């Protein structure tokens, strides 16, 4: 599906021509949460094992998910906006507008 839009369609409403304030808040919250958990974990490590490395990598998952939500994604702006529109569409009552019957009547020459 292609929607033609002028080149400067979203300019002025976005930060750095890519992100809204909500996007930056989501990304900052996810990254901050991951970093705080990582620092707390690293300060409480007692020994060096492979499990500690695995836990340190798993603690970075919230930052990865938050960043993936706000990565620009075509006409929907990003994945977060796409998911919000899908949820909003599921909650609405569908209204089908009857368009009438289109008939092609040919005139016969008499």
C-alpha positions as CSV (number, residue, x, y, z in Angstrom):
1,X,0.0,0.0,0.0
2,X,1.5,3.3,-1.0
3,X,0.3,6.7,0.2
4,X,1.7,9.6,-1.7
5,X,2.7,12.4,0.7
6,X,4.9,15.5,0.3
7,X,8.6,15.1,1.3
8,X,8.2,17.4,4.3
9,X,5.0,15.8,5.5
10,X,6.1,15.1,9.1
11,X,8.7,17.8,9.4
12,X,8.1,20.1,12.4
13,X,6.1,17.6,14.4
14,X,9.0,15.2,14.9
15,X,12.2,15.5,16.8
16,X,15.2,14.9,14.5
17,X,12.5,14.2,11.8
18,X,12.1,10.7,13.2
19,X,10.8,10.6,16.8
20,X,7.9,12.0,18.8
21,X,8.1,12.8,22.4
22,X,6.3,9.6,23.3
23,X,8.8,7.6,21.3
24,X,11.7,9.2,23.2
25,X,10.1,8.6,26.5
26,X,9.5,4.9,25.7
27,X,13.1,4.5,24.5
28,X,14.6,6.4,27.5
29,X,12.5,4.4,30.0
30,X,13.6,1.0,28.5
31,X,17.2,2.0,28.3
32,X,17.2,3.5,31.8
33,X,15.5,0.4,33.3
34,X,18.1,-1.9,31.6
35,X,21.0,0.2,32.7
36,X,19.8,0.4,36.3
37,X,19.2,-3.4,36.5
38,X,22.6,-4.0,34.9
39,X,24.5,-1.8,37.4
40,X,22.7,-3.4,40.4
41,X,23.6,-6.9,39.0
42,X,27.2,-6.0,38.3
43,X,27.7,-4.5,41.8
44,X,26.4,-7.7,43.4
45,X,28.4,-10.3,41.4
46,X,30.4,-12.6,43.6
47,X,32.2,-14.9,41.1
48,X,32.8,-15.0,37.3
49,X,30.7,-17.7,35.6
50,X,29.0,-18.1,32.3
51,X,25.6,-17.7,34.0
52,X,26.6,-14.2,35.1
53,X,27.3,-13.3,31.5
54,X,24.0,-14.7,30.4
55,X,22.1,-12.8,33.0
56,X,24.0,-9.6,32.0
57,X,22.8,-10.1,28.4
58,X,19.3,-10.9,29.4
59,X,19.1,-7.7,31.5
60,X,19.6,-5.7,28.2
61,X,16.4,-7.1,26.7
62,X,14.1,-4.2,27.9
63,X,16.4,-1.7,26.2
64,X,16.3,-3.8,23.0
65,X,12.6,-4.0,23.0
66,X,12.1,-0.3,23.7
67,X,14.4,0.6,20.8
68,X,12.7,-1.8,18.4
69,X,9.3,-0.2,19.3
70,X,10.5,3.3,18.2
71,X,12.6,2.4,15.1
72,X,11.0,4.2,12.1
73,X,8.8,1.9,10.0
74,X,7.3,3.2,6.8
75,X,3.9,4.7,6.7
76,X,3.0,3.7,10.3
77,X,5.8,5.8,11.7
78,X,7.1,3.0,13.9
79,X,6.1,-0.3,15.4
80,X,4.5,1.2,18.5
81,X,2.2,3.4,16.4
82,X,1.3,0.3,14.2
83,X,0.4,-1.7,17.3
84,X,-1.6,1.2,18.8
85,X,-3.6,1.5,15.6
86,X,-4.3,-2.2,15.5
87,X,-5.5,-2.2,19.2
88,X,-7.7,0.8,18.5
89,X,-9.1,-0.8,15.4
90,X,-10.0,-4.0,17.3
91,X,-11.9,-2.0,19.9
92,X,-14.1,-0.1,17.5
93,X,-17.4,-1.3,16.1
94,X,-17.2,-1.9,12.4
95,X,-19.6,0.1,10.3
96,X,-20.2,-1.0,6.7
97,X,-21.6,1.6,4.5
98,X,-23.8,0.3,1.7
99,X,-22.6,1.7,-1.6
100,X,-25.5,0.7,-3.7
101,X,-25.6,-1.7,-6.7
102,X,-23.7,-0.6,-9.7
103,X,-25.4,-1.6,-12.9
104,X,-24.1,-1.4,-16.4
105,X,-27.0,-0.9,-18.7
106,X,-26.3,-0.9,-22.4
107,X,-28.6,0.9,-24.7
108,X,-29.7,-1.1,-27.6
109,X,-30.2,0.7,-30.8
110,X,-33.7,0.2,-32.2
